[in-house]
Amino acid sequence: MSFTIVHTADFHLDRNFSYLSDEKSSQRRKDLLKAFQQVVDFTLENKPDALLICGDTFDKVLPRNPPRVHFIRNMRKIHENGTEIYLIGGNHDVPKGVKEGTMTIESLEAAGLANVFKGNDYSNIECKSLNKDSDVLNIHGVSFNPFYPSEKFIKPQVNIKDGYNILMMHGALQGITPLDADYEEDNPIDSSAISNTNLDYVALGHYHNYGEKTYDGTLACYSGSTEKITFLEENDKKCFLYLEVDGSGVNYEKISLKNRPMRTVNMNINESIQDIDHKISNYLFENANKELILRLKLKGRLNFDKYKTLHKMKLYNDYINYYFWFSIIDELELSQYELLALEKIEDNPIKVYKTYMNQRIEKLEGIEKEKYKQARDIGVNILSQVRED
């Protein structure tokens, strides 16, 4: 007899996208719900024995009511469709103090819809068993521990039982590399401890990229997040896992998800380009895509006069409506550092500054000349105050 399982994690429902407008931030939260819904629809259609959600269901301890209600309604559908649901808390789910009290996902267990592993003691891991005819699937689960020291490796202690045994964890397992290296410090898990457990499978959450490795016969997998959240994930192919566990071992397939596209483009800018704004404008126009989140990185070296012909804000305002969102990241280097040259630093700094500004002013006319005069006077005033201090 075999057991079928859906393994997923890191929905990050109700995330704040603070760099976006209120309207676009709302749309991105809908992207998260759409990715989550793809997992729900697959689970309803295929009716697996178990659904494992390995942490970071929500992006915050106290999510808003709309995504919370949406999540509970869909869990009820899955539960009533015959699939047992198991959840653990991730670093975004688990309260850091008494104010929040309990995890939001605990409301599912209170309503009789799911099994929630609330404990975060890795030496006393809870187990729940699922019976199917004469076979047993033992699911061991532990939530993220926000107070566990990052320099100490976790050695989970699992009480293996008769039947198949699966462990649910949310943390950083040695041997699998995350997209973001910072994640490796969160509840680091000793790989040798996994090797010695005789588990059939370790279902992991936390890393936003898919990853898998076998430790002395025990397969461990990160399903990854279900939606692209940062540019580190732009080339990551999002998925969740559909497993079959039987006497021959664990077999699984990656179920691909449809996500909003993200892209980083590196554009080389140099002094031979006659009109920099025109070059960037042409690219933005020819590649317009209202679904795309674009990051345009400008690289190269320019002199100061050429650099002044670049108008990033105007380009942004001209093309922001051609994309879901885009940004221009200025990584250009200036080839001439005329202002306060290091070899002049031993001179009177006010004198050096005034000489430089007067040289610039002589080349200007009209309003631009008056602006530089005002800038010169303000700068002299500030430098004078600094010298007095």
C-alpha positions as CSV (number, residue, x, y, z in Angstrom):
1,M,0.0,0.0,0.0
2,S,1.3,3.5,-0.9
3,F,0.7,7.0,0.5
4,T,0.4,10.0,-1.7
5,I,1.6,13.4,-0.4
6,V,1.7,17.0,-1.5
7,H,4.7,18.8,0.0
8,T,4.7,22.6,-0.1
9,A,5.8,25.6,1.9
10,D,6.5,29.4,2.1
11,F,3.3,30.8,0.7
12,H,4.1,34.1,2.5
13,L,0.4,35.2,2.2
14,D,-0.3,38.8,3.1
15,R,3.3,40.0,2.5
16,N,3.9,43.8,2.4
17,F,5.5,45.0,-0.8
18,S,6.5,48.4,0.6
19,Y,8.4,49.5,-2.5
20,L,5.2,49.4,-4.5
21,S,2.2,51.7,-4.6
22,D,-0.9,50.6,-2.7
23,E,-2.5,49.3,-5.9
24,K,0.5,47.4,-7.1
25,S,1.2,46.0,-3.6
26,S,-2.4,44.7,-3.5
27,Q,-1.8,43.0,-6.9
28,R,1.3,41.4,-5.7
29,R,-0.5,40.0,-2.7
30,K,-3.0,38.5,-5.2
31,D,0.0,36.9,-7.0
32,L,0.7,35.1,-3.7
33,L,-2.9,33.9,-3.5
34,K,-2.9,32.7,-7.1
35,A,0.2,30.6,-6.5
36,F,-1.3,29.2,-3.4
37,Q,-4.5,28.5,-5.3
38,Q,-2.6,26.4,-7.8
39,V,-1.5,24.1,-4.9
40,V,-5.1,23.9,-3.6
41,D,-6.6,23.1,-7.0
42,F,-4.0,20.3,-7.6
43,T,-4.7,18.9,-4.2
44,L,-8.4,18.9,-4.6
45,E,-8.1,17.2,-8.0
46,N,-5.6,14.5,-7.0
47,K,-6.9,13.8,-3.5
48,P,-3.6,12.9,-1.9
49,D,-3.6,11.2,1.5
50,A,-1.7,14.1,3.1
51,L,-0.9,17.8,2.5
52,L,2.3,19.0,4.2
53,I,2.7,22.8,4.6
54,C,6.2,23.3,6.0
55,G,6.1,26.8,7.4
56,D,5.7,30.5,6.5
57,T,2.1,30.1,5.5
58,F,1.7,33.8,6.2
59,D,4.3,36.5,6.0
60,K,3.5,37.9,9.4
61,V,2.3,36.6,12.8
62,L,-0.9,38.6,12.6
63,P,-2.1,38.7,9.0
64,R,-5.1,40.6,7.8
65,N,-8.4,38.9,7.8
66,P,-9.0,38.6,4.0
67,P,-6.0,36.3,3.3
68,R,-6.7,34.4,6.6
69,V,-10.3,33.7,5.6
70,H,-9.3,32.7,2.1
71,F,-6.7,30.3,3.5
72,I,-9.1,28.7,6.0
73,R,-11.9,28.3,3.3
74,N,-9.5,26.4,1.0
75,M,-8.2,24.2,3.8
76,R,-11.8,23.3,4.7
77,K,-12.4,22.2,1.0
78,I,-9.2,20.1,1.1
79,H,-10.1,18.6,4.5
80,E,-13.7,17.7,3.4
81,N,-12.2,16.2,0.2
82,G,-10.5,13.5,2.2
83,T,-6.9,14.8,2.5
84,E,-5.3,15.1,6.0
85,I,-3.5,18.4,6.5
86,Y,-0.3,18.9,8.5
87,L,1.3,22.3,9.2
88,I,4.4,23.6,11.1
89,G,5.2,27.2,11.9
90,G,8.0,29.0,10.0
91,N,10.0,31.9,11.1
92,H,7.3,34.3,9.8
93,D,4.5,32.4,11.6
94,V,5.9,31.9,15.0
95,P,5.3,34.7,17.6
96,K,8.5,36.3,19.1
97,G,6.7,37.4,22.3
98,V,3.6,37.1,24.4
99,K,1.7,39.9,22.5
100,E,0.9,37.7,19.5
101,G,0.2,34.7,21.7
102,T,-0.3,31.8,19.2
103,M,0.3,31.1,15.5
104,T,-2.5,32.0,13.1
105,I,-2.3,28.5,11.7
106,E,-3.4,27.1,15.0
107,S,-6.9,28.3,14.2
108,L,-7.1,25.4,11.7
109,E,-6.6,22.8,14.4
110,A,-9.1,24.5,16.7
111,A,-11.6,24.2,13.9
112,G,-10.8,20.5,13.4
113,L,-9.4,21.1,9.9
114,A,-5.8,20.3,10.3
115,N,-3.0,18.9,12.4
116,V,-0.6,21.7,13.6
117,F,2.8,20.9,15.2
118,K,3.1,23.7,17.6
119,G,6.2,22.6,19.6
120,N,9.7,23.9,18.8
121,D,11.7,21.6,21.0
122,Y,13.9,19.5,18.6
123,S,14.6,16.9,21.3
124,N,10.9,16.2,21.8
125,I,9.3,16.1,18.4
126,E,5.6,15.4,18.2
127,C,4.3,12.7,15.9
128,K,0.9,12.1,14.3
129,S,0.0,8.9,12.5
130,L,-2.2,8.4,9.4
131,N,-3.6,4.9,8.9
132,K,-4.5,3.5,5.5
133,D,-5.6,-0.1,5.5
134,S,-2.8,-2.0,7.2
135,D,-0.1,0.6,6.6
136,V,0.8,3.6,8.7
137,L,2.3,7.0,7.8
138,N,4.0,8.6,10.8
139,I,4.4,12.3,10.4
140,H,6.8,14.0,12.8
141,G,6.8,17.8,13.0
142,V,8.5,20.7,14.7
143,S,8.0,24.4,14.3
144,F,10.7,27.0,13.9
145,N,12.4,28.1,17.1
146,P,13.0,31.9,17.0
147,F,15.3,31.7,20.1
148,Y,17.6,29.0,18.9
149,P,21.2,30.2,18.6
150,S,22.4,30.5,15.0
151,E,25.9,29.2,15.9
152,K,24.5,25.9,17.3
153,F,23.4,23.1,15.0
154,I,20.1,21.4,15.5
155,K,20.2,17.6,15.9
156,P,16.6,16.5,15.7
157,Q,15.7,13.5,17.7
158,V,13.0,11.4,16.1
159,N,11.3,8.4,17.6
160,I,11.0,6.1,14.6
161,K,7.8,4.1,14.6
162,D,6.5,1.1,12.6
163,G,5.5,2.1,9.1
164,Y,6.7,5.0,7.0
165,N,8.3,8.0,8.8
166,I,8.4,11.6,7.6
167,L,9.8,14.7,9.4
168,M,8.6,18.2,8.8
169,M,11.0,21.0,9.6
170,H,11.6,24.7,8.8
171,G,15.3,25.7,8.9
172,A,18.7,25.5,7.2
173,L,19.8,21.9,6.4
174,Q,23.5,21.5,5.8
175,G,24.3,20.3,2.3
176,I,21.6,22.2,0.5
177,T,22.3,25.7,-0.7
178,P,19.8,28.6,-0.4
179,L,19.5,31.4,-2.9
180,D,20.0,33.8,0.0
181,A,23.0,32.9,2.1
182,D,21.5,34.8,5.1
183,Y,19.0,31.9,5.4
184,E,21.7,29.5,6.4
185,E,21.8,31.1,9.9
186,D,18.2,30.4,10.7
187,N,17.8,27.1,12.7
188,P,20.8,25.4,11.1
189,I,20.2,21.6,10.9
190,D,23.0,19.1,11.3
191,S,23.0,16.9,8.2
192,S,24.6,14.0,10.1
193,A,21.6,13.9,12.5
194,I,19.4,13.4,9.4
195,S,21.7,10.6,8.2
196,N,21.2,8.7,11.5
197,T,17.4,8.9,11.8
198,N,16.3,6.2,9.3
199,L,13.5,8.5,8.1
200,D,11.9,7.9,4.8
201,Y,11.7,11.6,3.9
202,V,12.4,15.0,5.3
203,A,9.9,17.7,4.2
204,L,11.6,21.2,4.5
205,G,10.5,24.8,4.4
206,H,12.4,28.1,4.6
207,Y,14.6,28.1,1.5
208,H,12.8,29.8,-1.3
209,N,14.5,27.6,-4.0
210,Y,13.9,23.9,-4.6
211,G,16.6,21.7,-3.3
212,E,17.1,18.1,-2.6
213,K,19.8,15.7,-1.2
214,T,19.9,12.2,0.0
215,Y,21.6,11.5,3.4
216,D,22.5,7.9,3.8
217,G,19.2,6.8,2.2
218,T,17.0,9.5,3.7
219,L,15.7,11.9,1.0
220,A,15.4,15.6,2.1
221,C,13.7,18.2,-0.1
222,Y,12.9,21.9,0.0
223,S,9.8,22.5,-2.1
224,G,10.7,26.3,-2.3
225,S,8.3,29.2,-2.1
226,T,5.3,29.2,-4.4
227,E,5.7,32.8,-5.8
228,K,8.8,34.8,-6.7
229,I,9.3,37.4,-4.0
230,T,12.8,39.0,-4.5
231,F,15.1,39.3,-7.5
232,L,17.2,36.5,-6.1
233,E,14.3,34.3,-7.2
234,E,13.9,35.7,-10.7
235,N,15.3,32.6,-12.5
236,D,14.0,30.1,-9.9
237,K,11.3,27.8,-11.3
238,K,8.7,27.6,-8.6
239,C,7.1,24.3,-7.8
240,F,5.7,22.1,-5.1
241,L,6.2,18.3,-4.8
242,Y,3.9,15.4,-5.3
243,L,5.2,12.2,-3.6
244,E,4.4,8.6,-3.4
245,V,5.7,6.6,-0.5
246,D,5.7,2.8,-0.6
247,G,7.9,-0.2,0.1
248,S,10.2,0.7,-2.7
249,G,11.0,4.1,-1.3
250,V,10.0,7.7,-2.0
251,N,9.2,8.8,-5.6
252,Y,8.2,12.4,-6.4
253,E,7.6,14.8,-9.2
254,K,7.9,18.6,-9.2
255,I,4.7,20.3,-10.1
256,S,5.5,23.6,-11.8
257,L,3.7,26.8,-10.9
258,K,2.9,29.8,-13.0
259,N,4.3,33.1,-11.6
260,R,4.7,36.7,-12.4
261,P,7.9,37.2,-14.5
262,M,10.9,39.0,-12.9
263,R,14.0,40.0,-14.8
264,T,17.3,41.8,-14.3
265,V,18.9,43.4,-17.4
266,N,22.5,44.7,-17.3
267,M,23.0,47.5,-19.8
268,N,26.5,48.7,-20.7
269,I,26.7,52.5,-20.9
270,N,29.9,54.3,-22.1
271,E,30.9,57.7,-23.5
272,S,30.6,56.6,-27.1
273,I,26.8,56.5,-26.8
274,Q,25.6,59.7,-28.3
275,D,22.3,59.8,-26.4
276,I,22.1,57.7,-23.3
277,D,18.4,58.5,-22.6
278,H,17.5,57.4,-26.1
279,K,19.3,54.1,-25.8
280,I,17.5,53.3,-22.5
281,S,14.2,54.5,-23.8
282,N,14.5,52.3,-26.9
283,Y,15.1,49.2,-24.7
284,L,12.2,50.0,-22.4
285,F,9.8,50.6,-25.3
286,E,10.8,47.5,-27.3
287,N,10.6,45.2,-24.3
288,A,7.4,46.6,-22.7
289,N,5.4,44.1,-20.7
290,K,2.8,45.1,-18.2
291,E,3.1,41.8,-16.4
292,L,6.9,42.1,-15.9
293,I,8.8,43.2,-12.8
294,L,12.0,44.6,-14.3
295,R,15.3,45.8,-12.8
296,L,17.5,47.7,-15.3
297,K,21.1,47.9,-14.1
298,L,23.3,50.6,-15.7
299,K,27.0,49.6,-15.8
300,G,30.1,51.2,-17.3
301,R,32.2,54.4,-16.9
302,L,31.3,57.9,-17.9
303,N,32.8,61.4,-17.4
304,F,30.8,63.8,-15.3
305,D,29.6,65.9,-18.2
306,K,28.3,62.8,-20.0
307,Y,26.7,61.5,-16.8
308,K,24.7,64.7,-16.5
309,T,22.8,63.9,-19.7
310,L,21.2,60.8,-18.0
311,H,17.7,61.6,-16.7
312,K,16.7,58.5,-14.7
313,M,13.6,60.0,-13.1
314,K,12.2,61.2,-16.4
315,L,12.7,57.7,-17.9
316,Y,11.0,56.1,-14.9
317,N,8.0,58.4,-15.3
318,D,7.8,57.9,-19.0
319,Y,7.8,54.1,-18.8
320,I,6.5,53.0,-15.5
321,N,3.0,52.3,-17.0
322,Y,4.6,50.1,-19.6
323,Y,5.5,47.5,-16.9
324,F,4.0,46.1,-13.8
325,W,7.0,47.8,-12.1
326,F,10.6,48.6,-13.0
327,S,13.6,50.4,-11.5
328,I,16.8,51.8,-12.9
329,I,19.7,50.8,-10.8
330,D,22.7,53.2,-11.3
331,E,26.0,51.3,-11.0
332,L,27.9,53.6,-13.3
333,E,31.4,54.8,-12.4
334,L,32.6,58.3,-13.0
335,S,35.9,58.5,-14.8
336,Q,36.7,62.0,-13.6
337,Y,36.8,62.9,-10.0
338,E,37.3,66.7,-10.2
339,L,35.7,67.7,-7.0
340,L,38.1,68.0,-4.1
341,A,40.9,66.1,-5.7
342,L,42.9,64.1,-3.2
343,E,46.2,65.9,-4.1
344,K,44.6,69.2,-3.1
345,I,43.3,68.0,0.3
346,E,46.2,69.6,2.2
347,D,45.1,73.1,0.9
348,N,42.5,75.1,2.7
349,P,39.3,73.1,1.9
350,I,37.2,76.2,1.6
351,K,39.7,77.6,-0.9
352,V,39.8,74.4,-2.9
353,Y,36.0,74.2,-3.0
354,K,35.5,77.9,-4.0
355,T,38.1,77.6,-6.7
356,Y,36.4,74.5,-8.2
357,M,33.0,76.0,-8.0
358,N,34.1,79.3,-9.6
359,Q,35.7,77.4,-12.5
360,R,32.4,75.6,-13.1
361,I,30.4,78.9,-12.8
362,E,32.5,80.6,-15.4
363,K,31.3,78.0,-18.0
364,L,27.6,78.5,-17.2
365,E,25.0,81.0,-18.1
366,G,21.5,82.1,-16.9
367,I,19.6,80.1,-14.3
368,E,22.1,77.3,-14.2
369,K,24.8,79.8,-13.3
370,E,22.7,81.3,-10.5
371,K,22.0,77.8,-9.1
372,Y,25.8,77.0,-8.9
373,K,26.4,80.3,-7.2
374,Q,23.8,79.5,-4.5
375,A,25.4,76.0,-4.2
376,R,28.8,77.5,-3.8
377,D,27.7,79.9,-1.1
378,I,25.8,77.2,0.8
379,G,28.9,74.9,0.6
380,V,31.3,77.6,1.9
381,N,28.9,78.3,4.8
382,I,28.8,74.6,5.8
383,L,32.6,74.2,5.5
384,S,33.1,77.3,7.6
385,Q,31.0,75.9,10.3
386,V,32.8,72.6,10.3
387,R,36.2,74.3,10.6
388,E,34.9,76.3,13.5
389,D,33.8,73.2,15.3
